[in-house]
Amino acid sequence: MALHIGDALRRGIDDITGENGLLVMGVFLLYNLGNTVASSSVMEVLFDELMAQGNPSGAGGPAGAGSPGFSMADFVGPFSLDLAAPVAVVLLLVFLVLGQLVKFWGIRLFADQSEIRSDNASERAVMAVVLGGGIAIVMFAISMSSTFFQLNGQALLSLAASLGSVLASLVVGLALVYLLQAIALFDGGYVQTIKHCVARFMDAPAQIIVLLFILALLGIIPGIPSTASVISAFLPGSFDLPSQSVLQVASMVLNAPVQTFSLAVITDAYIQVRDGQDQTQF
């Protein structure tokens, strides 16, 4: 099936500059704030655990407390909460699931009514939580396995898990690139939706890979303040950079339109290949 990259990008621009696009962008901005709090809290917990492995005691008190000039609080900025490890992880998992619902809502908002095959929004939203959220949590667990092995002193297993996580993310990310679009706009059961999602990827795999590459390049923009934030943490005062809080807020603000644009573009790409498939059947 044909997938016209230019058409998808043009519709993405139209969607993001419209009323619905601004609304989705605002919701993404609020979501990014909460997700930053959750992820920063988990990062601080992991840092404390890693420091405890390397230096369980010392004159400075808890592990890492005596490290001169640097602490995880400097790295994650003001957005982390002092939470117990299980609470921090649960909070992050909640935001992983919430992110699927935000995208599900945005997809149905961008699509025309004629493009939505199921009117039962609540049932499809549950599928987004169970299927989309479940896959997101599994991928998070795979990515965290490397840290788990590292905390237990198993360096080789940590490296293998890290490589496996990258490979799994690539395969799942491509094969299920249309998963939330299929959940939001298709009408079928769980297994049928997954099969439909993979089939639509196979309709035009080269075009969607090129489109994802373009969106990945665009995603570099909000990553610039994040990178500068890391530099400011490790090399404070070495560059004339804004405060770390300002850099992290800038990253969140820039990320919202990129997320909205990407969601709109991939939604249009899905509709293109689905409609093309429908036309070949008649």
Buried (B, 14 or more C-beta within 10 A) or exposed (E): BEBBBEBBBEBBEEBBEBEBBEBBBEBBBEBBBBBBBBBBBBBBBBBBBBBBEEBEEEEEEEBBEEEEEEBBBEBBBEBBBEBEBEEBBBBBBBBBBBBBBBBBBBBBBBBEEEBBBBEEEEEBBEBBBBBBBBBBBEBBEBBBBBBBBBBEEBEEBBEBBBEBBEEBEEEBEBBBBBBBBBBBBBBBEEEEBBEBBBBBBEBBBEBBEEBBEBBEEBBEEBEEBBEBBEBBBEEEEEEEBBEBEBBBBBBBBBBBBBBBBBBBBBBBBBBBBBEBBEEEEE
